[in-house]
């Protein structure tokens, strides 16, 4: 589904309901701070046991799809993520760390 969202209104509405805005940036940054690059899909091919050519092709397609979510020229640079919460505790969540 594709939608255009007014994030300013969404953020203000949440904050008006005592939600704190914890993260607002591109999807690629959000996924990378959550550890997406550590996922099995990003392991070197030689470290993944591939049993057949068909399995290898499926893996390559999955890797390409996943990379599109985190590469600067992929869809992950076009999609925005807003995370709001309340009562989350004092420790920052992983996505709140400074990546860039």
C-alpha positions in Angstrom: 0.0 0.0 0.0 1.3 3.5 -0.8 0.0 6.5 1.0 1.0 10.1 1.4 1.0 11.0 5.1 1.3 14.4 6.7 3.9 13.4 9.3 3.8 16.8 11.0 0.1 16.4 11.8 0.7 12.8 12.9 3.5 13.7 15.1 1.6 16.7 16.7 -1.4 14.5 17.3 0.6 11.8 19.0 2.5 14.4 21.1 -0.9 15.9 22.0 -1.8 12.5 23.4 1.4 12.3 25.6 3.4 10.3 23.1 7.0 11.2 22.6 8.5 11.2 19.1 11.3 8.7 19.3 12.4 8.5 15.7 11.6 10.1 12.4 13.8 9.5 9.4 14.2 7.3 6.4 13.4 3.6 6.6 17.0 2.6 5.7 18.4 4.3 8.8 15.7 2.7 10.9 16.4 -0.8 9.7 20.2 -0.4 9.9 20.0 0.8 13.5 17.9 -2.2 14.3 20.6 -4.4 12.9 19.3 -5.3 9.5 22.8 -5.6 8.1 23.5 -8.4 10.6 20.6 -10.5 9.1 21.5 -13.8 7.6 20.7 -12.4 4.1 23.8 -10.2 4.3 26.3 -12.9 5.3 28.9 -13.8 2.7 27.6 -16.3 0.3 30.3 -18.8 1.2 29.1 -18.8 4.8 25.6 -19.8 3.8 24.9 -23.5 3.0 23.3 -23.6 -0.4 22.1 -27.0 -1.4 20.9 -26.4 -5.0 21.1 -23.9 -7.8 17.4 -23.1 -7.3 18.0 -22.4 -3.6 21.0 -20.2 -4.6 18.9 -18.1 -7.1 16.1 -17.7 -4.5 18.7 -16.5 -2.0 20.2 -14.0 -4.4 16.8 -12.6 -5.2 16.0 -12.3 -1.4 19.4 -10.6 -0.9 18.7 -8.1 -3.6 15.2 -7.4 -2.3 16.6 -6.8 1.3 19.4 -4.6 0.0 16.8 -2.3 -1.7 15.4 -1.6 1.8 18.7 -0.3 3.2 20.8 1.0 0.3 20.9 4.8 -0.3 19.5 4.4 -3.8 16.8 1.9 -2.8 13.3 2.2 -1.7 14.5 2.6 1.9 15.5 6.1 1.1 12.0 7.0 -0.1 10.0 5.7 2.8 9.8 7.5 6.2 9.3 5.9 9.6 7.8 7.7 12.6 8.1 5.9 16.0 6.2 7.3 18.9 5.7 5.9 22.4 5.0 6.7 26.0 6.1 5.0 29.2 9.1 3.5 27.3 11.6 3.8 30.2 14.8 5.8 30.4 17.0 3.6 28.2 17.1 4.6 24.5 15.9 2.0 22.0 18.4 0.8 19.4 16.7 2.9 16.7 17.4 6.0 18.7 21.1 5.7 18.4 22.9 8.1 16.1 23.9 6.2 12.9 25.1 8.9 10.5 
